[in-house]
Amino acid sequence: MPKKKRPVRYTGQHFTIDKHLITDTISQIQINPNDTIIDIGAGKGFITVHLVKSSNKVIAVENDYKLYKHLRKRFIENKNIHIVREDFRKYIVPKIPFKVVSNIPFGITSDIFKILMFKNAAFFQEGAIILQLEPARKLFTKKVYNPFVIFYHTFFDLRIMYEISPESFLPPPTVKSVLLKITKKQPAFDVNYKEKYLCFISYMLKRPHLPTRTALKKVFRKNQVRELAEKFNIDLNAEIVCLETPQWVNCFLEMLEVVPEKYHPKN
């Protein structure tokens, strides 16, 4: 690759050049010909070129103008790909079921997760995503301070498949990378409640080191808190950040059932 066309480090661009990694990443999800597949930060199309062989509708999103022009030229004969020049944070994802296979720009990982697993939770079906190790680890901490992480685990099954060698990229990143597999769960409640659910979690985590007993009393009555603990095996003396995802879900569902609407946490 000519030096002038190398990706720029500060943008988080590290091209995936390992063919075995690309093949394995794509194989992590089930791709049918009629699936809509999005490649976020498509770069020079190293992943995209394989996706167009599997799906009748591929969307390649790339913000860099030179790379966008390269993609247009590379896939000029392909009728099953739509190439978009856009910062993914500003891109309006089609309101249809879609899957993602991507080596995402490391610098906007958090924003991408929110767009996929919160904003488009109703439509995002499955993903195989290459990303930096550190933000991936934050998805699996025992104490969860970020309400979005709880939300993600409520609606999706997330698994780190393995760590990726820096030599699989050009230029090699200075940080470790992993392959993350995301699969949609059968939710315990309708996704239309997502705003209320996130608001509930956020409200509870405003003071993350409060005992669970004290935090729950901000919404539930004292006797209701005792019942929650008994029904869902909740340690009321542990910090609220220690609640596990199923317990968050059960507390939310209980709130919908026993707490009057006017006492529900608001934005």
N, C-alpha and C positions, 0 to 999 in steps of 0.2 A: 504494500500500500504506500503510495507516495506520502512523504512526510507532511506535505501541506494539507492532506486530507485526513490526517489523524484526528480523532475526536479530542475535544478540549476538556481537560480534567475538571475545571471548575463548573462545568455544566452537568457533571455527573454522567457523562457519556463514556461508556466502556463497552466497545463492541464485543459481542459474543462470537468468537471465531472457532470454538471447539465443536466440530460436527457431531461428536458423540453426545456432548451435553445438549446441543440443540435437538437432536433426535429424541433423547430421553425426556427432555422437558416437554416436548409435544406429546410424547406417549403417555404422560401422566394423566391427561384428560381424554375423555371420549369425544372425538370429533366426527360428526356426521356431515354429509355433504350440504345439508340445509342449515347447518349452524352458522350463526354470525360470530366471527372470531375477531377480536381486537388485539392488535399489536401496538402497545404503548411505547413511544420512543423507538420507532422502527429502525432508525439509523440508516444503515446501508442495505437493510433487507435480508440480513443473514438468517433470521428466523422466518421472516415474511415469505421468502421464496419457497419454504416448505409448506407453509400454511395454505398458499394458493393451490397446492396440489390436493388438499384434503377438504377444503370448504368452497362452496359456491359464492360465499360472501365474506371477504376479508376487509377489515378496516385498518389501515396503517396510519397512525397518528404520529407526526414528526414536526417539531417546532423549528428546527434549524433549516433555513432556506436552502442552503447548498445540498443538504441531505434530502430535503423534499424534492428538489430538482433531480437528484440522482435516482430517487425512487420512481419518479414519474417516467424517467427514461428507461429504467430497468424493467418496469412492468408495463410498458406501453402496449404490449400485445395481450395483456391479461385483462379480460372483461369482468372477472369476478373479484376485483380489488378496487376499493375506494381509498385514495390517498388524500389525507387531510393535513394541511399545514396549520397547526394550531398547538398552543400550549395545552396539554391535556387538562389542566385545571380550568380552562375556559371552554373546553370542548363539550358540547351538549350530546351526551350519549343517547343513541336512539332508544326509545321506550319500547324495546322488544327484548326477548330473552337473548343473552349473549354470553360468550365465554372469552377468557383472556389468556393468551400465551405471550409472554413478554419478558425481556430483560429491561426492567423499568429504569428510568433516570433516578439514580440514587438520591439526588438532592430533593426530590419531591415525593418520597415514599409515603409519608404520612398523609399528604393530600390525596394521593392516588387511592390509598386504602379507604379514606372517607368517601370518595366518589364512588368506588366500586361497592363497598360493603355496607355503607349507610345510605347515601343519596340514591343509589340504584339497587338497593337490597332486593327490590321486587323483581329485578330483571337479570341481575348477575347470577349465573348458574354455576360456573366452575372456572378455576384458574390454575395455571402453572406459571409461577412468577419467580424470576431471578432477582435477588435483592441483596443489600448489605446485611451482614450477620447481626449487627447490633440492633437495628429496629426490628428484625425478626425475633430476636430474643425477648424484646419488650412485650411481645404478644403472649408470652408464656411464663410470666413471673407469678410467684405465689401470691404476693400482695399486689393488687391491681388498683392503681391510682387514676388511670385514664378510663373514663366511662365508655369511650368508643371501643376499647379492647373488650370490655364485657359485652357490648353490643355485638361485636364481630363474632364472638364465640357463641352467642345466642342463636344466630342465624346461619353460621357457617362452621364447618369442621376445618380446622387449620392444622397442617402438619409440615414440619421441616423435614424434607426428605434426606438431604445431605449437604455437606459443606463443599464449596467449589473452589478449585485452585485458581489463584490469580493469573496463571498462564493460560487460562481459558478465555481471557479477554485481551483486547488491544485498545488502549494501553492497559497493562496490568494494574488493577486498583491497589492502593496501599492498604485497603481494609479487606477483611474476609467477606465472602459472599456465600449465599445458600440458595437452594431451590425450595420454594414454598408451594405446597399444594393446597388449594382451597376448594371445598366442595359444599354446596348448599345443603343445609339441613331441612328436615321437616319441622317448621317452627311450632312452638307451643301456643302461639297466638298470631293473629293476623298482622302482616307487615304494616298495615295502616295505623297501627298503634306505635310505630317506631319513634315518633317525636315524643309522645307521652312517656314511653319506656326510657328513652335517653334522658329525658327531663327528670324522671324518677331517680335514675342512677346518679346523675350529676348532683342532684339535690342532696342525696345521701352522702356523697363523697366530698362535699364542700369542706367538711372537717374530717379528713380521712383517718385520723388517729382516735376518733371517738370509739368507745366500746359499742359493739353492735346493738346492745340493749338501748343505749342512749340515742343512737342514730335512728333506730326504728320508731322510737317514741315520738319523733318529729312528725310522723304520719299516722302511726297506729296507737290505739289505746293500750294501756298497760297489760290488760288481760289478753288482748289480741297479740301482743308481742310474745307473751308466754306460750300462746297457742302456736304461733309461727315456729318458735324454737322446738316445740315438741313434734310438730308435724313434719318439719323439714330438717331436723337434726342440726340446728343452728347453735353455735357456741356464742351466747350473748355477751360473754366477757371478752371475746376476741375483738380486735379492731375491725371496723366495718370493711376495710380493704381486704380482709381475709375471707369474705363471703365468696363462695364458688358460683360459677355461672348458673347452674340449676337452681341454686338458692335465691339468686337475684330474680330469676324468672318466676319462681313460686311466690316470692314476696310481692312482686308486681301484680301477678294474677290475683293474689289475695286482696291487694289494695283495690283492684277494680271491683271485687265482689263485696267487700265489707266496709270500705271507706267512702263516704259521700263524695261526689264529684268536686264539690266546692273546697274540699280539703286536699285534693290532689296537688302535688307540686306543679308550679307553673314556670314557664321560661322567665 
